[in-house]
């Protein structure tokens, strides 16, 4: 899976360029919220049951080189193998100390509802900064032309040049 060409062996002496990535853009839904997101793909499995994305995508995990018996013991606590993504929920469901996927999904759905009702003005210069600390509520602060803005002006202009102008919102007095 890590070779330059299918069927050949990987070259472990080659340099790894962390600036090169392959990303997949996916559409999904969480409750009433449509989602569009991107994720990095490490490689594809040429022997997967389906060669169609995302079925053939593989996420690789690596560890540092082991130098002591303690590091090896820690390493062997983790199972090495293939984990089908949709089965991962089953693996953690019965683990009393594990994470609960429904808690994560419910928090995300509630946050998306909060964000949707909070961000009501479409203005690329307006930044809504959300923050959360465990046990507390989600808070939001609004900043105009702030250091939090991350879209360059040239990008905003290129993306909006063929779109009709949004209606003007009256300024508060």
Secondary structure, DSSP 4 states (H G I P E B T S, - for coil): --SSSTTSPP-TTSPP-TT---EEEEEEEETTEEEEEEEE--EE-TTSS--STTTTEE-----PPP-SHHHHHHHHTSPPS---GGGHHHHHHT-TTS--HHHHHHHHHHHHHHHHHH-----TTEEEEEE--TTS--EEEEEES-TT--S-HHHHHHHHTTSPPPPPPPPP-
